[in-house]
Amino acid sequence: MTGQLLSATVGSIVMFKSPIGRSRNESCFHSLNFKDLIDATKEHKNDFVSGAISLLREGIIRLNNYVIEGLVVIKIEPPTTVSLDVPCVVEKIRCMKPYTISWNNCLDYMTIKDFHRLAKACSAPEDTIHYGYSMNWICDVKGACSLTLSTGEHFEEVMKGTRSSIEMQYRVFGCDELFLSPPIDNPINILDIASRCMASMMKVFPSIGLILHCS
């Protein structure tokens, strides 16, 4: 599409384009499943870009075939605001009887009560599945972001534990020979990733000790 990564005639421009002024750590790699990317990278002699391109081409070809067969119809609507204050837009969505609706991180900009009202108004009479996520900003839930952790002399040990946790993830996914350790990233993200990993492990192995402690 943009010629920045590869040439193609169909696909999603936003999956490839990196607008001027945007952070360089946001790229097409963020649109790919991590495990699939690792497998594809190994199939292409540990070349991440070649592995990513192969996955993206597969997805583009699959979507293109769906469109040609009439299984997928893509409609581009003018920019608008999806809000209860714009009932005509909400009604238009509802009349489409959507099976799924993706909200991105719109949840961060309204109360849960207001979001539920809006989601219900946009839904089909039954069985609409809603997807969304919240960013790792500080909100009302303590522990959702590493910035809510207690600070002090112990924080050096917290970071060591964090790095060990990420190294363990590398080994589990079989990609410890592909990535640098510790990863080159914002320390906040590193701590949040490790916290999420330990929280997941606690569900599987309740007896394991937590590396990070929230106050």
Secondary structure, DSSP 8 states (H G I E B T S, - for coil): --SSS---SSS-HHHH---TTS-TT-SGGGGS-HHHHHHHHHHTTT-HHHHHHHHHHHHHHHHHHHHHTTS-----------STT-HHHHHHHHHT--SEEE-TTGGGGS-HHHHHHHHHHHS-SS--EEE----SS--SSTTSSGGGS--STTHHHHHHHHHHHHHHHHHHHT-TTTS-SS-SS-HHHHHHHHHHHHHHHHHH-TTS--S----
